[in-house]
């Protein structure tokens, strides 16, 4: 495999690993493993190099997924995926679609490891079920059933009405303005009455260990935490293919906020990553 071929296929290898693991660091480790495996293998008889690389990555991820279940059970507080910078902020080419959004990754987190592998490989990367079966140690028919079961479970999030990009920009600009001005009334008006607020500190920094519900309560908590911790000014950046807000202090990113926004412009969910281990890979916000 030439270096040029690897550069062309690397986004797919990283893409499958990130979608399966929800961790940029773990996905990069898998990419390195696949690269070493590919350089040591005889690939002369491989007809579809992309599919071969993707399935090698998926096999490694499948092993990691099965061990990750135990780690999730001991994780302190809510778990959120590591933020993945996309668009002009991405440090390397990224394959972007709805399956890298925070909301979708959280739905896929509830799938079993075989369901997640079958769904991502087939529905996102178009890998045939015969090859998926080799990854899972199952039959093609069983792999098809796993993907179908996963597809039904993620259908709700895929079919949920979403705000347009223009509306997201408007809402997040209004959120920033109200948040930085300390405008409680303005912030409450942006939040759906049944909105949820999830924070992931991983036990490394201060963060709520339970989901906070209710627009007014969320707004009050946001302002109280902002006064206590001074995260720094927020700036828009693209995360997981969607506009998000990032804050920094002393050139270090301190949080990433992703949002679910209804078509009517009200915020349904705020998911805040504070765990410094999950922010370490991010470049300083500009």
N, C-alpha and C positions, 0 to 999 in steps of 0.2 A: 504494500500500500504506500503510495507516495504521500509526501507531506501535503500536497495540494488536495488529494482525495480526502485525507483526514480533515483538513480545514472545512471542506464541503460537507462532511458528514457529522462533524462535531456538534453542531446545534441540535441534531436529532438525538444524538447520544445523551447530551446534557438534558435535552427536553424530556426524554422518557424518564431519566433518573429523577429529575426535579418533580415531575408530576407524580411519581410513585412514592417519593420519600418526603416531599414537602420541605426539604432542607437543601440550601445552596451548597453548604460545606460538604455534606454527604454526597450530593450529586457530583461535585467536582472530584471527590475521591473515586467515585465510580467511573467517571470519565478517564481519570488517570489509569485505573485498572484495565479498562477496555483498550486504551491506547497501548499499554504494555502487552496485553494479550494479542492484539492485532499485529504488533511489530514482530512478535515471536512466532506467529502462525503462518502456515502456507495457505495463502488466500487465492491461489491460482485457479482453483476449481469452484470458487464461490461465485454464483451467478448474480446474486443481489447483495452487494456489499453493505448497503445501508441496512437492509433487513437483518443481516448477520450481526452487524455492530449493535443494532438496537436490541436484538434478542440476547446478546451477550450481556449488555447493560441490564436488561430486565431480569436476567437470571441472578445477577449479583444483587440487584435491588430486592428481589423476592426473598433472598436469604436475610437481608437486612430488615425487611418488613416484618418477618416472623419474629425476630428478636426485639424489634422496636415496641411490640405490644407490651412487653414487661416494663420497658423504660417509660412508656406513656403512663402506666399505672402509678408510678412513683414520682411523676412530674409534679412540681409544686404549682398549684393553681391551673387555670385554663391553658391549654396548648393551642398555639397558632402557628401556621407555617412561617418559615423564614421569608421575609420580603424579597422579591425578585425584581430588580430594576429592569424595566423594558423601555422600548422606544429609544429616544436619543440619549438617555442616561445609561443604557446598557453598556457594560464594559466589553461584551462580546455579542455576536449575533444570537438572537433568541427566537425560537419558534413560538409565536404568541397566538393564543385563541382563548376561548372562555375557560378552558381546562386549567389555566394557570392563575385564575382569579382566586382570591382568598376564599370566597364563598364556595366555589366549586371544590377546592382542595379540602375544605372542611367536610363537605359531603362525602368525598372520596375517602376521607380518613375513617368514616364509619363503615366502609366496605371491608370485607375480609381480604387478606392479602391476595388470594387467588382471584377474587372478583376484581380487585383493583388492577392487577396485572393484565387480566384478560380484557378489561374495558379500555385501558390506556393503550395497550398494544394494538387492539383491533380498531376501536372507534376513533382514536386520535392519530395513530401511525399506520393504520391499514395493513397490519401484519396478518398473514393468513392464519387460520386457526390451527393448521397442522404444525406451524412453527411455535405458536403459543402453547400447544400441547406439550412440546418438547421442553419448554421452560417450566411448566407446571407439573410435569410428570403425570399428565392426564391424557384422555383421548380428545380428539378434535371436537367430538360431539359434546363432551363435558365442558370443554373450554368455551364452546359456543353458548352453552347454558349459563355459564358463569358471567360472560359478557352481557347476555340478555338480562340476567337478574340485576347486574350492576346498572345497566342502562335504565331500567325501570326506577331504580332508587335515586338516580341523579336527574331523572326527567323533571322533577318538580322545580329544581333550581334552574334548569335550562329553559323551562317554559315560563318562569316568573317574569312579569313585565319589568323592564329596566329603564332607567332614565337615559336619555341620549347623552352623548359626550358633551354637547353644548349645555345641556341642563346640569350635568355634573359639574362643569366648570363654573356655572352660575352659583350653584348651591355651595360648592366648596369655597368660592370667593366670599360668599355671604357668611359662611361658617367662620372663616378666618377673621373677617371683619368683626363679627360679634364676639368671638372668643378673645381676640386681642384687645378689644375695647371694654371687655367685662360687661357686655350687654346681655344680661340674663334673659330678659324678655325676648330679645331678638333670637337668642340661641334656642330657647324653648319653642319658638314658632317654627324653627327649622326642623325640629325633631318630631317624629311621629309619637303620639301618646304611648304607644306600645313598643317604642324603640328599645334596643338592647345595647349594652356597652360591655365589651369583653377586653380584659387586659392580660397580657402575657409577660410576666416578669421572671418566671422560672425560678423564683426564690432568690434571684440575684440582686434585685432592686425592689423598691416598694411598688406593689401593685395589688389591686383587689383580687382576692382569691375566689370570688364568686361573680357570676354575671349580674350586672346591675340593670334593672328594668325600669322603664318609664321615662318619658322625655324630660319632665321637670326635674326628676331626681338626678338623671344623667347630667343635665346642665349644671346643677349645683355641685355635683362631684367634680366635674371637669374644672370649674373655677376654683374649687377648694384645692385640688391637686396642683393646679397651675400656680397658685399663690405660694404653696409650700415648696415646690420643687423647681420652678423656673426653668422649664425645658428649653426655652429659647424660641425665637420666631419660627412660625410654620411657613413652609414653601411647598408649592405643588410639584409633584414628580409623578411619573408614570410607574406604577407598581403592579405587576401581574396583568398588564394590558389595560389597566384602568387608572384614571387620575386619583392620586392619593395625596396626603399631606405628610411632610417630613420636617422634623425639628432638629436643630443642632445647637450645641453649646461648646465653645472652644474648639471649633472645627470638627467636632465629633458628633455624629448622628446619635441622638438620644431617644428618638421614638419614630415610629412609622404608623400612621393612622390610615386604615382602609375603610371604605364606606359601602353600605348597600343603600341605594337611593331609589325611591319609588318614582314612577313617571310624573307624579304630581309635584315632585321636588322635595318631598319630606324624607328625612334620613331615617332609615329603618334599623340600621346597625352601624356601630363604630367598633372597629377591632384595632386595638392598640398593642403593638409589639414594643416592649421595653427591655426585654432580656438582652443584655449587652452581647452575649454569645451569638445571638441571632442578628445582630446589627454590625458585627465586626467586619463582615465582608463588604459593606457598603462604602462607596467613595464619599468623601465629604460633600454635603449639599452645597450647591452654588447659589 
